[in-house]
Amino acid sequence: MSRSVLAVLLLVPDYEAGIAFYVGKLGFTLVEDTPLDAGKRWVLVSPDDRAQTHLLLAKATDDAQQAAVAARC
């Protein structure tokens, strides 16, 4: 049986900032941006069209998550 990783979750301060950085600055491809319930979105970006693993951008929603994003910057 073959195994693979579809996506790795990455916290971002907000969706637009995450897309601006990964797509706008790093040149990643926006694979999917689908609205979900409660203001959430399913945002997948990829380093290129052939990549099998993507980044799933998740908006930080509480103080602990915001602190984790801030610590990375």
FIBAKOL-492230 format. One line per 4 residues: number of its first residue (from 0); for each residue x negated, y negated, z negated of N, C-alpha, C, O. Coordinates in steps of 0.2 Angstrom, whole numbers. Example, Ala and Ser with C-alpha at 12.3 -4.5 7.8 and 13.67 -1.06 7.14 Angstrom:
2
0 = -66 28 -39 -62 22 -39 -66 16 -39 -71 17 -42  -64 11 -35 -68 5 -36 -64 0 -39 -67 -6 -40 .
//
This chain:
73
0 = -4 6 0 0 0 0 -4 -6 0 -9 -7 -4  -3 -11 4 -6 -17 5 -3 -22 0 3 -22 -1  -8 -26 -3 -5 -31 -8 -8 -38 -6 -14 -38 -3  -4 -43 -7 -7 -50 -5 -3 -55 -10 1 -53 -13 .
4 = -6 -61 -10 -3 -66 -14 0 -71 -9 -4 -74 -5  6 -73 -10 10 -77 -6 8 -85 -8 6 -89 -3  8 -86 -14 7 -93 -16 4 -93 -23 5 -89 -27  1 -99 -24 -2 -100 -31 1 -107 -33 1 -112 -29 .
8 = 4 -107 -39 8 -113 -41 3 -118 -44 -2 -117 -47  4 -124 -42 0 -130 -44 4 -136 -46 8 -138 -43  3 -138 -52 7 -144 -55 5 -150 -52 -1 -151 -51  9 -154 -50 8 -161 -47 12 -166 -51 17 -164 -54 .
12 = 10 -172 -51 14 -177 -55 21 -178 -52 26 -179 -56  21 -178 -45 28 -178 -42 27 -175 -35 21 -175 -33  32 -173 -32 32 -170 -25 28 -174 -20 24 -172 -16  31 -181 -20 28 -185 -15 20 -186 -15 17 -186 -10 .
16 = 18 -187 -22 11 -188 -23 7 -181 -21 2 -182 -18  10 -176 -22 7 -169 -21 6 -168 -13 1 -166 -10  12 -170 -10 12 -169 -2 7 -174 1 3 -173 5  7 -181 -2 2 -186 1 -5 -184 0 -9 -185 4 .
20 = -7 -180 -6 -14 -178 -7 -16 -173 -2 -20 -173 1  -12 -167 -3 -14 -161 1 -13 -161 8 -17 -159 12  -7 -164 10 -6 -165 18 -9 -171 20 -13 -171 25  -8 -177 17 -11 -183 20 -19 -184 19 -22 -186 24 .
24 = -21 -182 13 -29 -183 12 -33 -177 14 -38 -178 17  -30 -171 12 -34 -165 14 -33 -162 20 -36 -157 22  -27 -164 24 -26 -161 30 -22 -154 30 -22 -151 35  -19 -152 24 -16 -146 24 -9 -147 28 -7 -152 30 .
28 = -6 -141 29 0 -141 33 6 -140 28 6 -136 24  11 -144 29 17 -144 25 21 -138 28 24 -138 34  21 -132 25 25 -126 27 32 -126 26 36 -125 30  34 -129 20 41 -129 18 42 -134 13 38 -135 8 .
32 = 48 -138 13 50 -142 8 58 -142 8 61 -145 12  60 -138 3 67 -136 3 70 -139 -4 67 -137 -9  75 -143 -4 78 -145 -10 81 -139 -14 84 -135 -11  81 -139 -20 84 -134 -25 88 -138 -30 89 -144 -29 .
36 = 91 -134 -35 95 -137 -40 91 -142 -44 85 -141 -45  95 -146 -48 92 -151 -53 86 -155 -51 81 -156 -55  86 -157 -44 80 -161 -42 74 -158 -41 69 -161 -39  74 -151 -41 68 -147 -40 68 -146 -32 72 -147 -28 .
40 = 61 -145 -30 60 -143 -23 55 -137 -22 51 -136 -27  56 -133 -17 52 -128 -15 47 -131 -10 49 -131 -4  41 -133 -12 36 -136 -8 30 -132 -7 26 -131 -12  29 -129 -1 23 -125 1 19 -129 5 21 -131 10 .
44 = 12 -129 4 7 -132 8 2 -126 10 1 -122 5  -2 -127 15 -7 -122 17 -13 -125 20 -12 -130 23  -19 -123 19 -25 -126 22 -24 -126 30 -27 -130 33  -21 -121 33 -20 -121 40 -15 -116 42 -12 -113 38 .
48 = -13 -116 48 -7 -112 51 -8 -105 50 -3 -101 50  -15 -103 50 -16 -95 49 -17 -93 42 -17 -87 41  -17 -97 37 -18 -95 30 -12 -91 28 -6 -92 30  -14 -85 24 -9 -81 22 -7 -83 14 -1 -81 12 .
52 = -11 -87 11 -9 -89 4 -8 -97 5 -12 -100 8  -3 -99 1 -1 -106 1 -1 -108 -6 -2 -105 -11  -1 -115 -7 0 -118 -13 7 -120 -14 10 -123 -10  10 -118 -20 17 -120 -21 17 -126 -26 14 -125 -32 .
56 = 18 -132 -24 18 -138 -28 24 -139 -32 30 -139 -30  23 -139 -39 28 -139 -44 27 -146 -48 22 -148 -50  33 -150 -48 33 -156 -52 32 -155 -59 36 -151 -62  27 -158 -62 27 -157 -70 33 -160 -73 35 -166 -71 .
60 = 36 -157 -77 43 -159 -80 43 -161 -88 47 -164 -90  37 -159 -91 37 -161 -98 31 -163 -100 26 -164 -96  30 -165 -107 24 -169 -109 18 -164 -108 12 -166 -106  18 -158 -110 13 -153 -109 10 -152 -102 4 -152 -100 .
64 = 15 -152 -97 13 -151 -90 10 -158 -88 6 -157 -84  13 -163 -90 10 -170 -87 3 -170 -90 -1 -173 -86  2 -168 -96 -5 -168 -99 -10 -164 -95 -16 -165 -94  -7 -158 -93 -11 -153 -89 -13 -157 -82 -19 -156 -80 .
68 = -9 -160 -79 -10 -164 -73 -15 -169 -74 -20 -170 -70  -14 -173 -79 -19 -179 -81 -26 -176 -83 -31 -179 -81  -26 -170 -86 -33 -168 -88 -37 -165 -82 -43 -165 -82  -33 -164 -76 -36 -161 -70 -39 -167 -66 -44 -166 -62 .
72 = -36 -173 -67 -38 -179 -63 -44 -182 -65 -47 -187 -62 .
//
